[in-house]
Amino acid sequence: MSKLDAKLGLQATWSMAVGGMIGGGIFSTLGVVIEIAGAWAWVSFLVAGLIALATGYCYAELAEHYEEGGGAYTYLRKVNAHGFAGSLAWILIVGYVLTNAVYAFTFGQYLGHVMHLGPIFSRASAVGIMSLFIALNLRGVAEAGWVEIFLVWIKLVVLLGLAIWGIASWQPDLLARGTEDKGLGAAMFGAASVFMAYEGFQLLAYGYDDIENPNKNLRRAMLAAIAIVIVTYVLVAIGTAMLIGSDQVVQHKEVALSIAGEKALGTTGLIIVTIAAAFSTGSAINSTLFATARLSLILAEAGDLPKSMSHRNDAGMPDRGVMILGVAAALMAAVGNLEILVKAASLAFLLTFAVVCGLAFDKRAGRRSISGFGAVSASAAAVALVLKLAEEDPLALMILGGLIVLALFGKPLVLYAMKKFGGGD
C-alpha cells in the first residue's frame, strides 16, 4: 500500500484521539484544577469528561450523517452558516496553534527540570520538539499513525502506574492539604476550566478520509478514547494528590507529576515520568498538528484560506499547512508565558462543543437526549468559564474577544491580503 493509500485503522485512530487529549494537558493543568477545586478536582475531570463524551457522540453522529470530515466547520456549512463556519474555523486554528505551543512548552519544562537547566534550554527544547514533529508529519499518514500507537501506550502505562501507586498509599487527607475546601460548586468551575485537556478527540473528525471504515471506526475510537481518558484523569488527580499533597501539586504546577514520580521511586521515578511527559506531549503535538493541517486543507479548498494552502507533497500531506502551523506553534512556545492565551483558547473549544451538540440536536443525528445534554451542559460550562475569567483573568476574555472580532469582521480583508501578496488563487 502506498503512502497516498495508507489509512488509519481502529487502534491508530483511537491512539490519535487519546494522544490529542492527554498530551500536555494532564502534565501542565493538574495543578490549576486542584487550585480551583481542591479535593474535588477529580470531580472536575469527571464532569468535563461526561460533557466531552456527549460531544464526542455528536461529532461521530454528524460525521456519519454527512459522511464527510471537517468537524464543526463542515457541519456549519451544511446548514448554510458559511460565514460563521469560516470565522469559527479561524478561531479554532488559533486555539490549536496555542495548544500545540503549550504542549511544546510543557515538554521543555519537564526536560529542563530533570536536567536542572534553565529557561533558555527549556524553550530551545520546545522549538526542537515542534521541529521534529513537523518533519514526521511531512512524511505521511502511516508513520504518524504508527508512532502515535507507540507513544500512547507508553504514557498510559506510566500515568496509570503512578496513579495506582498513589491511591495504594491511601492518604485521603492529602487531597485537601493546603487548599481551601470550596465544595462541589468549585468543582463545576474546575470542570469548565479544564476543557483544554479534553479537546483533542475532535481532531479525528478532520482526518475522516484517512480512517478505515470511518462510519464505524470513528465512533468506536472516539468514545472509547474519551472513556479511557476520563478514567486516567480521575485516577491521576487522586493518586498524585495522595502522593505529594495538593499543596505541592499547586506549588509545582508545571512539573507536578515529576515531583510525584520522584516521591514514589526517587530519581528513577523522576526519569520515568519525564520520559512519559516527553512521549505524552510528543503524541499530542503529533495528533494536533496532523489533524489541524487537514482542517487548513479543508478551509483552503472551500475558499476560507488561500488556495495555495491546499498544496500536498508527494506523501499526500498538506505540507504548507503543516509547516505554517508548526512554525507558528514553535515561535509561540519560545516567546513567553501562554497561560492567558490558553484560557481564551479553552473557551473557544468549549463554545465549539456547544455548537456541535446543538447541530446534532437540530438534525436529529443520534439520540437527542445525549445531544441536548451536551448542548446545555457545554453552554452552561462556557458561561461559568466566562464569569470566572471576568473575575480572575479579564485579559483572557479581551484576547478572545479580539480574535472573534478579527474572525468576524477582519477575515475578508486578511484573506484578500494573503491571496494578493502571498500568491494565493
C-alpha positions as a Markdown table, in Angstrom:
| # | Residue | x | y | z |
|---|---|---|---|---|
| 1 | Met | 0.0 | 0.0 | 0.0 |
| 2 | Ser | 1.4 | 3.4 | -1.0 |
| 3 | Lys | 1.6 | 6.4 | 1.4 |
| 4 | Leu | -1.2 | 8.0 | -0.6 |
| 5 | Asp | -3.5 | 5.0 | 0.1 |
| 6 | Ala | -2.4 | 4.4 | 3.7 |
| 7 | Lys | -5.3 | 4.5 | 6.2 |
| 8 | Leu | -5.6 | 4.7 | 10.0 |
| 9 | Gly | -7.0 | 1.5 | 11.5 |
| 10 | Leu | -9.1 | 1.4 | 14.7 |
| 11 | Gln | -6.1 | 1.3 | 17.0 |
| 12 | Ala | -4.3 | 4.1 | 15.3 |
| 13 | Thr | -7.5 | 6.2 | 15.3 |
| 14 | Trp | -8.1 | 5.5 | 19.0 |
| 15 | Ser | -4.5 | 6.4 | 19.7 |
| 16 | Met | -4.8 | 9.7 | 17.8 |
| 17 | Ala | -7.8 | 10.6 | 20.0 |
| 18 | Val | -6.1 | 9.6 | 23.3 |
| 19 | Gly | -2.9 | 11.4 | 22.2 |
| 20 | Gly | -4.7 | 14.5 | 21.3 |
| 21 | Met | -6.5 | 14.6 | 24.7 |
| 22 | Ile | -4.0 | 13.5 | 27.3 |
| 23 | Gly | -1.0 | 15.2 | 25.8 |
| 24 | Gly | 0.4 | 18.1 | 27.8 |
| 25 | Gly | -2.9 | 18.8 | 29.4 |
| 26 | Ile | -2.7 | 16.5 | 32.4 |
| 27 | Phe | 1.0 | 17.2 | 32.8 |
| 28 | Ser | 0.6 | 21.0 | 33.0 |
| 29 | Thr | -3.0 | 21.7 | 34.1 |
| 30 | Leu | -3.5 | 19.4 | 37.0 |
| 31 | Gly | -2.2 | 22.0 | 39.5 |
| 32 | Val | -4.5 | 24.6 | 38.0 |
| 33 | Val | -7.6 | 22.4 | 38.5 |
| 34 | Ile | -6.6 | 21.4 | 42.0 |
| 35 | Glu | -6.0 | 25.1 | 42.9 |
| 36 | Ile | -9.6 | 25.8 | 41.8 |
| 37 | Ala | -11.4 | 22.7 | 43.1 |
| 38 | Gly | -9.1 | 21.4 | 45.9 |
| 39 | Ala | -10.0 | 17.9 | 47.0 |
| 40 | Trp | -12.8 | 17.8 | 44.4 |
| 41 | Ala | -10.5 | 18.2 | 41.4 |
| 42 | Trp | -11.3 | 14.6 | 40.3 |
| 43 | Val | -15.0 | 15.6 | 40.1 |
| 44 | Ser | -13.9 | 18.4 | 37.7 |
| 45 | Phe | -12.3 | 15.9 | 35.4 |
| 46 | Leu | -15.3 | 13.6 | 35.6 |
| 47 | Val | -17.9 | 16.3 | 34.8 |
| 48 | Ala | -15.8 | 17.7 | 32.0 |
| 49 | Gly | -15.3 | 14.2 | 30.7 |
| 50 | Leu | -19.1 | 13.5 | 30.6 |
| 51 | Ile | -19.7 | 16.6 | 28.6 |
| 52 | Ala | -16.8 | 15.6 | 26.3 |
| 53 | Leu | -18.3 | 12.1 | 25.9 |
| 54 | Ala | -21.7 | 13.6 | 24.9 |
| 55 | Thr | -19.9 | 15.9 | 22.4 |
| 56 | Gly | -17.8 | 13.1 | 21.0 |
| 57 | Tyr | -21.0 | 11.1 | 20.4 |
| 58 | Cys | -22.4 | 14.1 | 18.5 |
| 59 | Tyr | -19.3 | 14.5 | 16.4 |
| 60 | Ala | -19.4 | 10.9 | 15.4 |
| 61 | Glu | -23.1 | 11.0 | 14.6 |
| 62 | Leu | -22.7 | 14.2 | 12.5 |
| 63 | Ala | -19.8 | 12.7 | 10.6 |
| 64 | Glu | -21.9 | 9.6 | 9.8 |
| 65 | His | -24.9 | 11.8 | 8.9 |
| 66 | Tyr | -22.9 | 13.9 | 6.4 |
| 67 | Glu | -20.4 | 11.2 | 5.5 |
| 68 | Glu | -17.7 | 13.9 | 5.5 |
| 69 | Gly | -14.8 | 15.1 | 7.6 |
| 70 | Gly | -14.1 | 18.7 | 8.7 |
| 71 | Gly | -15.7 | 18.8 | 12.1 |
| 72 | Ala | -17.7 | 21.9 | 13.2 |
| 73 | Tyr | -16.6 | 23.8 | 10.1 |
| 74 | Thr | -18.1 | 21.3 | 7.7 |
| 75 | Tyr | -21.3 | 20.8 | 9.7 |
| 76 | Leu | -22.0 | 24.6 | 9.9 |
| 77 | Arg | -21.5 | 24.9 | 6.1 |
| 78 | Lys | -24.0 | 22.1 | 5.6 |
| 79 | Val | -26.7 | 24.2 | 7.3 |
| 80 | Asn | -25.7 | 27.2 | 5.2 |
| 81 | Ala | -23.9 | 29.0 | 8.0 |
| 82 | His | -20.9 | 29.7 | 5.7 |
| 83 | Gly | -19.7 | 32.9 | 7.2 |
| 84 | Phe | -19.9 | 31.8 | 10.8 |
| 85 | Ala | -18.2 | 28.5 | 9.8 |
| 86 | Gly | -15.2 | 30.2 | 8.4 |
| 87 | Ser | -14.9 | 32.5 | 11.3 |
| 88 | Leu | -15.2 | 29.7 | 13.9 |
| 89 | Ala | -12.6 | 27.7 | 12.0 |
| 90 | Trp | -10.1 | 30.6 | 12.1 |
| 91 | Ile | -10.6 | 30.9 | 15.9 |
| 92 | Leu | -10.2 | 27.1 | 16.2 |
| 93 | Ile | -6.9 | 27.2 | 14.3 |
| 94 | Val | -5.6 | 29.8 | 16.6 |
| 95 | Gly | -6.7 | 27.7 | 19.5 |
| 96 | Tyr | -5.0 | 24.7 | 18.1 |
| 97 | Val | -1.7 | 26.5 | 17.5 |
| 98 | Leu | -1.8 | 27.8 | 21.0 |
| 99 | Thr | -2.5 | 24.3 | 22.3 |
| 100 | Asn | 0.5 | 22.9 | 20.4 |
| 101 | Ala | 2.6 | 25.7 | 21.8 |
| 102 | Val | 1.6 | 24.7 | 25.3 |
| 103 | Tyr | 2.4 | 21.0 | 24.6 |
| 104 | Ala | 5.8 | 22.0 | 23.3 |
| 105 | Phe | 6.3 | 24.4 | 26.3 |
| 106 | Thr | 5.4 | 21.6 | 28.7 |
| 107 | Phe | 7.9 | 19.2 | 27.0 |
| 108 | Gly | 10.6 | 21.8 | 27.5 |
| 109 | Gln | 9.7 | 22.4 | 31.2 |
| 110 | Tyr | 9.8 | 18.7 | 32.1 |
| 111 | Leu | 13.1 | 18.2 | 30.2 |
| 112 | Gly | 14.7 | 21.3 | 31.8 |
| 113 | His | 13.5 | 20.2 | 35.2 |
| 114 | Val | 15.1 | 16.7 | 35.1 |
| 115 | Met | 18.3 | 18.1 | 33.7 |
| 116 | His | 18.5 | 21.1 | 36.1 |
| 117 | Leu | 18.9 | 23.5 | 33.2 |
| 118 | Gly | 17.5 | 27.0 | 32.8 |
| 119 | Pro | 14.6 | 28.5 | 30.8 |
| 120 | Ile | 16.7 | 29.0 | 27.6 |
| 121 | Phe | 17.3 | 25.3 | 27.4 |
| 122 | Ser | 13.6 | 24.6 | 28.0 |
| 123 | Arg | 12.5 | 27.0 | 25.3 |
| 124 | Ala | 15.0 | 25.6 | 22.8 |
| 125 | Ser | 13.7 | 22.1 | 23.6 |
| 126 | Ala | 10.2 | 23.3 | 22.9 |
| 127 | Val | 11.3 | 24.5 | 19.4 |
| 128 | Gly | 13.2 | 21.3 | 18.8 |
| 129 | Ile | 10.2 | 19.0 | 19.6 |
| 130 | Met | 8.0 | 21.0 | 17.3 |
| 131 | Ser | 10.6 | 20.8 | 14.5 |
| 132 | Leu | 10.8 | 17.0 | 14.9 |
| 133 | Phe | 7.0 | 16.5 | 14.5 |
| 134 | Ile | 6.8 | 18.9 | 11.6 |
| 135 | Ala | 9.3 | 16.6 | 9.8 |
| 136 | Leu | 7.5 | 13.5 | 10.9 |
| 137 | Asn | 4.1 | 14.7 | 9.7 |
| 138 | Leu | 5.5 | 15.7 | 6.4 |
| 139 | Arg | 6.4 | 12.1 | 5.8 |
| 140 | Gly | 2.8 | 10.8 | 5.7 |
| 141 | Val | -0.1 | 9.1 | 7.4 |
| 142 | Ala | 1.5 | 5.7 | 8.0 |
| 143 | Glu | 4.4 | 7.0 | 10.0 |
| 144 | Ala | 2.3 | 9.3 | 12.1 |
| 145 | Gly | -0.2 | 6.6 | 13.0 |
| 146 | Trp | 2.5 | 4.1 | 13.9 |
| 147 | Val | 4.3 | 6.5 | 16.2 |
| 148 | Glu | 1.0 | 7.5 | 17.8 |
| 149 | Ile | 0.2 | 4.0 | 18.9 |
| 150 | Phe | 3.6 | 3.5 | 20.5 |
| 151 | Leu | 3.6 | 6.9 | 22.3 |
| 152 | Val | 0.1 | 6.5 | 23.7 |
| 153 | Trp | 0.6 | 3.1 | 25.2 |
| 154 | Ile | 3.9 | 4.2 | 26.9 |
| 155 | Lys | 2.3 | 7.2 | 28.5 |
| 156 | Leu | -0.9 | 5.4 | 29.6 |
| 157 | Val | 1.1 | 2.7 | 31.4 |
| 158 | Val | 3.2 | 5.3 | 33.2 |
| 159 | Leu | 0.3 | 7.6 | 34.2 |
| 160 | Leu | -1.9 | 4.8 | 35.4 |
| 161 | Gly | 1.0 | 3.2 | 37.2 |
| 162 | Leu | 1.7 | 6.5 | 39.0 |
| 163 | Ala | -2.0 | 6.9 | 39.9 |
| 164 | Ile | -2.3 | 3.4 | 41.3 |
| 165 | Trp | 0.9 | 3.8 | 43.3 |
| 166 | Gly | -0.6 | 7.0 | 44.9 |
| 167 | Ile | -4.0 | 5.5 | 45.6 |
| 168 | Ala | -2.4 | 2.4 | 47.1 |
| 169 | Ser | -0.8 | 4.6 | 49.7 |
| 170 | Trp | -4.4 | 5.8 | 50.6 |
| 171 | Gln | -3.8 | 9.1 | 52.3 |
| 172 | Pro | -7.1 | 11.0 | 51.7 |
| 173 | Asp | -6.1 | 13.8 | 54.0 |
| 174 | Leu | -3.5 | 14.9 | 51.4 |
| 175 | Leu | -6.3 | 15.5 | 48.8 |
| 176 | Ala | -7.2 | 18.8 | 50.6 |
| 177 | Arg | -3.8 | 19.7 | 52.2 |
| 178 | Gly | -3.0 | 23.3 | 51.7 |
| 179 | Thr | -6.2 | 24.0 | 49.7 |
| 180 | Glu | -9.4 | 25.6 | 50.8 |
| 181 | Asp | -12.5 | 23.3 | 50.8 |
| 182 | Lys | -14.6 | 25.2 | 48.3 |
| 183 | Gly | -17.2 | 22.4 | 47.9 |
| 184 | Leu | -18.7 | 20.8 | 44.7 |
| 185 | Gly | -19.5 | 24.2 | 43.3 |
| 186 | Ala | -15.8 | 24.9 | 42.8 |
| 187 | Ala | -15.5 | 21.6 | 41.0 |
| 188 | Met | -18.0 | 22.8 | 38.4 |
| 189 | Phe | -15.8 | 25.8 | 37.8 |
| 190 | Gly | -12.8 | 23.5 | 37.6 |
| 191 | Ala | -14.6 | 21.4 | 35.0 |
| 192 | Ala | -15.2 | 24.5 | 32.9 |
| 193 | Ser | -11.6 | 25.4 | 33.2 |
| 194 | Val | -10.2 | 22.0 | 32.2 |
| 195 | Phe | -11.7 | 21.6 | 28.8 |
| 196 | Met | -8.4 | 22.1 | 27.0 |
| 197 | Ala | -7.5 | 18.7 | 28.4 |
| 198 | Tyr | -10.4 | 17.1 | 26.5 |
| 199 | Glu | -10.5 | 19.0 | 23.2 |
| 200 | Gly | -8.2 | 16.6 | 21.3 |
| 201 | Phe | -10.9 | 14.0 | 20.4 |
| 202 | Gln | -12.5 | 16.3 | 17.9 |
| 203 | Leu | -9.3 | 16.2 | 15.8 |
| 204 | Leu | -10.4 | 12.9 | 14.4 |
| 205 | Ala | -13.2 | 14.5 | 12.5 |
| 206 | Tyr | -10.7 | 16.4 | 10.4 |
| 207 | Gly | -9.0 | 13.1 | 9.4 |
| 208 | Tyr | -12.3 | 11.4 | 8.4 |
| 209 | Asp | -11.0 | 10.4 | 4.9 |
| 210 | Asp | -7.8 | 8.9 | 6.4 |
| 211 | Ile | -9.7 | 6.4 | 8.6 |
| 212 | Glu | -10.5 | 2.9 | 7.6 |
| 213 | Asn | -14.3 | 2.4 | 7.5 |
| 214 | Pro | -14.8 | 5.8 | 9.2 |
| 215 | Asn | -18.5 | 5.5 | 9.9 |
| 216 | Lys | -17.8 | 2.5 | 12.2 |
| 217 | Asn | -14.3 | 3.2 | 13.5 |
| 218 | Leu | -14.7 | 6.9 | 14.2 |
| 219 | Arg | -17.4 | 6.4 | 16.7 |
| 220 | Arg | -15.8 | 3.4 | 18.3 |
| 221 | Ala | -12.4 | 5.1 | 18.6 |
| 222 | Met | -13.7 | 8.4 | 19.8 |
| 223 | Leu | -16.0 | 7.2 | 22.5 |
| 224 | Ala | -13.5 | 4.6 | 23.8 |
| 225 | Ala | -10.7 | 7.2 | 23.8 |
| 226 | Ile | -12.8 | 9.7 | 25.8 |
| 227 | Ala | -13.8 | 7.0 | 28.3 |
| 228 | Ile | -10.2 | 5.8 | 29.0 |
| 229 | Val | -9.0 | 9.4 | 29.3 |
| 230 | Ile | -11.8 | 10.2 | 31.9 |
| 231 | Val | -10.6 | 7.2 | 34.0 |
| 232 | Thr | -7.0 | 8.2 | 33.6 |
| 233 | Tyr | -7.6 | 11.8 | 34.6 |
| 234 | Val | -9.7 | 10.9 | 37.6 |
| 235 | Leu | -7.1 | 8.4 | 38.9 |
| 236 | Val | -4.1 | 10.6 | 38.2 |
| 237 | Ala | -5.8 | 13.6 | 40.0 |
| 238 | Ile | -6.5 | 11.4 | 43.1 |
| 239 | Gly | -3.2 | 9.4 | 43.0 |
| 240 | Thr | -0.9 | 12.4 | 42.5 |
| 241 | Ala | -2.5 | 14.4 | 45.4 |
| 242 | Met | -2.3 | 11.3 | 47.7 |
| 243 | Leu | 1.4 | 11.0 | 46.8 |
| 244 | Ile | 2.6 | 14.6 | 47.4 |
| 245 | Gly | -0.4 | 16.5 | 48.7 |
| 246 | Ser | -2.5 | 19.1 | 46.9 |
| 247 | Asp | -0.3 | 21.9 | 48.1 |
| 248 | Gln | 2.7 | 20.5 | 46.4 |
| 249 | Val | 0.8 | 19.9 | 43.2 |
| 250 | Val | -0.2 | 23.6 | 43.1 |
| 251 | Gln | 3.2 | 24.8 | 44.1 |
| 252 | His | 4.9 | 22.8 | 41.3 |
| 253 | Lys | 2.2 | 23.2 | 38.7 |
| 254 | Glu | 4.3 | 22.8 | 35.5 |
| 255 | Val | 6.1 | 19.7 | 36.7 |
| 256 | Ala | 3.9 | 18.3 | 39.4 |
| 257 | Leu | 3.9 | 14.7 | 38.0 |
| 258 | Ser | 7.7 | 14.7 | 38.0 |
| 259 | Ile | 7.6 | 15.6 | 41.7 |
| 260 | Ala | 5.1 | 12.7 | 42.3 |
| 261 | Gly | 7.3 | 10.3 | 40.3 |
| 262 | Glu | 10.3 | 11.2 | 42.4 |
| 263 | Lys | 8.3 | 10.8 | 45.6 |
| 264 | Ala | 7.3 | 7.3 | 44.5 |
| 265 | Leu | 10.6 | 5.9 | 43.1 |
| 266 | Gly | 13.2 | 8.5 | 43.7 |
| 267 | Thr | 15.4 | 9.5 | 40.8 |
| 268 | Thr | 14.2 | 6.5 | 38.8 |
| 269 | Gly | 10.6 | 7.8 | 39.1 |
| 270 | Leu | 11.6 | 11.3 | 38.2 |
| 271 | Ile | 13.2 | 10.0 | 35.0 |
| 272 | Ile | 10.3 | 7.6 | 34.1 |
| 273 | Val | 7.7 | 10.4 | 34.5 |
| 274 | Thr | 9.8 | 12.8 | 32.5 |
| 275 | Ile | 10.1 | 10.3 | 29.7 |
| 276 | Ala | 6.3 | 9.8 | 29.8 |
| 277 | Ala | 5.9 | 13.5 | 29.7 |
| 278 | Ala | 8.1 | 13.6 | 26.6 |
| 279 | Phe | 6.1 | 10.8 | 24.9 |
| 280 | Ser | 2.8 | 12.4 | 26.0 |
| 281 | Thr | 3.4 | 15.9 | 24.8 |
| 282 | Gly | 5.0 | 14.5 | 21.7 |
| 283 | Ser | 2.0 | 12.4 | 20.8 |
| 284 | Ala | -0.3 | 15.4 | 21.5 |
| 285 | Ile | 1.8 | 17.6 | 19.1 |
| 286 | Asn | 1.6 | 14.8 | 16.5 |
| 287 | Ser | -2.2 | 14.4 | 16.8 |
| 288 | Thr | -2.9 | 18.1 | 16.8 |
| 289 | Leu | -0.6 | 19.1 | 14.0 |
| 290 | Phe | -1.7 | 16.1 | 11.9 |
| 291 | Ala | -5.4 | 17.0 | 12.2 |
| 292 | Thr | -5.2 | 20.8 | 12.2 |
| 293 | Ala | -3.2 | 20.7 | 8.9 |
| 294 | Arg | -6.2 | 18.8 | 7.4 |
| 295 | Leu | -8.5 | 21.5 | 8.7 |
| 296 | Ser | -6.4 | 24.1 | 6.9 |
| 297 | Leu | -6.7 | 22.0 | 3.8 |
| 298 | Ile | -10.5 | 21.8 | 4.0 |
| 299 | Leu | -10.6 | 25.6 | 4.5 |
| 300 | Ala | -8.3 | 26.2 | 1.6 |
| 301 | Glu | -10.4 | 24.0 | -0.7 |
| 302 | Ala | -13.6 | 25.9 | 0.4 |
| 303 | Gly | -12.0 | 29.3 | -0.1 |
| 304 | Asp | -11.7 | 30.3 | 3.5 |
| 305 | Leu | -7.9 | 30.2 | 3.2 |
| 306 | Pro | -5.7 | 30.9 | 0.2 |
| 307 | Lys | -5.9 | 28.2 | -2.4 |
| 308 | Ser | -2.1 | 27.7 | -2.1 |
| 309 | Met | -2.7 | 26.1 | 1.4 |
| 310 | Ser | -4.3 | 23.1 | -0.4 |
| 311 | His | -1.0 | 22.0 | -1.8 |
| 312 | Arg | 0.1 | 18.4 | -1.0 |
| 313 | Asn | 3.5 | 16.9 | -1.1 |
| 314 | Asp | 4.5 | 13.5 | -2.5 |
| 315 | Ala | 3.3 | 11.8 | 0.7 |
| 316 | Gly | -0.1 | 13.3 | 0.2 |
| 317 | Met | 0.3 | 15.7 | 3.2 |
| 318 | Pro | -0.8 | 19.3 | 3.2 |
| 319 | Asp | 2.8 | 20.4 | 3.6 |
| 320 | Arg | 2.2 | 24.2 | 3.7 |
| 321 | Gly | -0.4 | 23.8 | 6.5 |
| 322 | Val | 2.0 | 21.6 | 8.5 |
| 323 | Met | 4.9 | 24.0 | 8.1 |
| 324 | Ile | 3.0 | 27.2 | 8.8 |
| 325 | Leu | 1.0 | 25.8 | 11.8 |
| 326 | Gly | 4.0 | 24.0 | 13.2 |
| 327 | Val | 6.4 | 27.0 | 12.9 |
| 328 | Ala | 3.8 | 29.3 | 14.5 |
| 329 | Ala | 3.4 | 27.0 | 17.5 |
| 330 | Ala | 7.2 | 26.8 | 17.9 |
| 331 | Leu | 7.5 | 30.5 | 17.9 |
| 332 | Met | 4.8 | 30.9 | 20.5 |
| 333 | Ala | 6.4 | 28.3 | 22.7 |
| 334 | Ala | 9.6 | 30.2 | 22.5 |
| 335 | Val | 8.5 | 33.7 | 23.3 |
| 336 | Gly | 6.8 | 33.6 | 26.8 |
| 337 | Asn | 4.0 | 32.6 | 29.1 |
| 338 | Leu | 0.9 | 31.5 | 27.2 |
| 339 | Glu | -1.4 | 30.9 | 30.2 |
| 340 | Ile | -3.8 | 33.7 | 29.4 |
| 341 | Leu | -4.0 | 32.8 | 25.7 |
| 342 | Val | -4.6 | 29.2 | 26.6 |
| 343 | Lys | -7.5 | 30.1 | 28.8 |
| 344 | Ala | -9.1 | 32.0 | 25.9 |
| 345 | Ala | -8.5 | 29.1 | 23.6 |
| 346 | Ser | -10.1 | 26.7 | 26.0 |
| 347 | Leu | -13.2 | 28.8 | 26.0 |
| 348 | Ala | -13.2 | 28.7 | 22.2 |
| 349 | Phe | -13.2 | 24.9 | 22.3 |
| 350 | Leu | -16.0 | 24.8 | 24.8 |
| 351 | Leu | -18.1 | 27.1 | 22.7 |
| 352 | Thr | -17.4 | 24.7 | 19.7 |
| 353 | Phe | -18.7 | 21.8 | 21.8 |
| 354 | Ala | -21.9 | 23.6 | 22.4 |
| 355 | Val | -22.4 | 24.4 | 18.7 |
| 356 | Val | -21.7 | 20.8 | 17.6 |
| 357 | Cys | -24.1 | 19.4 | 20.1 |
| 358 | Gly | -26.8 | 21.9 | 19.1 |
| 359 | Leu | -26.4 | 21.0 | 15.5 |
| 360 | Ala | -26.7 | 17.3 | 16.3 |
| 361 | Phe | -29.9 | 18.0 | 18.3 |
| 362 | Asp | -31.4 | 20.1 | 15.5 |
| 363 | Lys | -30.6 | 17.5 | 12.8 |
| 364 | Arg | -31.7 | 14.6 | 15.0 |
| 365 | Ala | -28.3 | 13.0 | 14.5 |
| 366 | Gly | -28.2 | 10.3 | 17.1 |
| 367 | Arg | -30.2 | 10.4 | 20.4 |
| 368 | Arg | -31.5 | 13.9 | 21.2 |
| 369 | Ser | -31.3 | 13.2 | 24.9 |
| 370 | Ile | -27.5 | 13.0 | 24.5 |
| 371 | Ser | -27.0 | 15.9 | 22.1 |
| 372 | Gly | -29.4 | 18.0 | 24.2 |
| 373 | Phe | -27.4 | 17.3 | 27.4 |
| 374 | Gly | -24.2 | 18.1 | 25.6 |
| 375 | Ala | -25.5 | 21.4 | 24.2 |
| 376 | Val | -27.0 | 22.6 | 27.5 |
| 377 | Ser | -24.1 | 21.5 | 29.7 |
| 378 | Ala | -21.4 | 22.8 | 27.4 |
| 379 | Ser | -23.2 | 26.2 | 27.2 |
| 380 | Ala | -23.5 | 26.3 | 31.0 |
| 381 | Ala | -19.9 | 25.5 | 31.4 |
| 382 | Ala | -19.0 | 28.2 | 28.9 |
| 383 | Val | -21.0 | 30.8 | 30.8 |
| 384 | Ala | -19.3 | 29.6 | 34.1 |
| 385 | Leu | -15.9 | 30.0 | 32.5 |
| 386 | Val | -16.7 | 33.5 | 31.2 |
| 387 | Leu | -17.7 | 34.5 | 34.7 |
| 388 | Lys | -14.6 | 33.1 | 36.2 |
| 389 | Leu | -12.3 | 34.7 | 33.6 |
| 390 | Ala | -14.1 | 38.0 | 34.0 |
| 391 | Glu | -13.3 | 37.8 | 37.7 |
| 392 | Glu | -9.7 | 36.4 | 37.6 |
| 393 | Asp | -8.4 | 36.9 | 34.0 |
| 394 | Pro | -10.2 | 39.7 | 32.2 |
| 395 | Leu | -7.3 | 40.0 | 29.8 |
| 396 | Ala | -8.0 | 36.4 | 28.6 |
| 397 | Leu | -11.6 | 37.5 | 27.7 |
| 398 | Met | -10.2 | 40.6 | 25.9 |
| 399 | Ile | -7.9 | 38.4 | 23.8 |
| 400 | Leu | -10.6 | 36.0 | 22.8 |
| 401 | Gly | -12.9 | 39.0 | 22.0 |
| 402 | Gly | -10.2 | 40.4 | 19.8 |
| 403 | Leu | -9.9 | 37.1 | 17.9 |
| 404 | Ile | -13.7 | 36.9 | 17.4 |
| 405 | Val | -13.7 | 40.5 | 16.1 |
| 406 | Leu | -10.9 | 39.6 | 13.7 |
| 407 | Ala | -12.6 | 36.4 | 12.5 |
| 408 | Leu | -16.0 | 38.0 | 12.0 |
| 409 | Phe | -15.0 | 41.4 | 10.6 |
| 410 | Gly | -11.4 | 41.3 | 9.6 |
| 411 | Lys | -11.2 | 37.8 | 8.0 |
| 412 | Pro | -12.2 | 39.0 | 4.5 |
| 413 | Leu | -9.5 | 41.7 | 4.5 |
| 414 | Val | -6.9 | 39.4 | 5.9 |
| 415 | Leu | -7.8 | 36.7 | 3.4 |
| 416 | Tyr | -7.7 | 39.2 | 0.5 |
| 417 | Ala | -4.2 | 40.4 | 1.5 |
| 418 | Met | -3.0 | 36.8 | 1.9 |
| 419 | Lys | -4.2 | 35.9 | -1.6 |
| 420 | Lys | -2.9 | 39.1 | -3.2 |
| 421 | Phe | 0.5 | 39.3 | -1.6 |
| 422 | Gly | 1.0 | 35.6 | -0.8 |
| 423 | Gly | 0.3 | 34.4 | -4.3 |
| 424 | Gly | -2.9 | 32.5 | -3.4 |
| 425 | Asp | -5.5 | 32.0 | -6.0 |
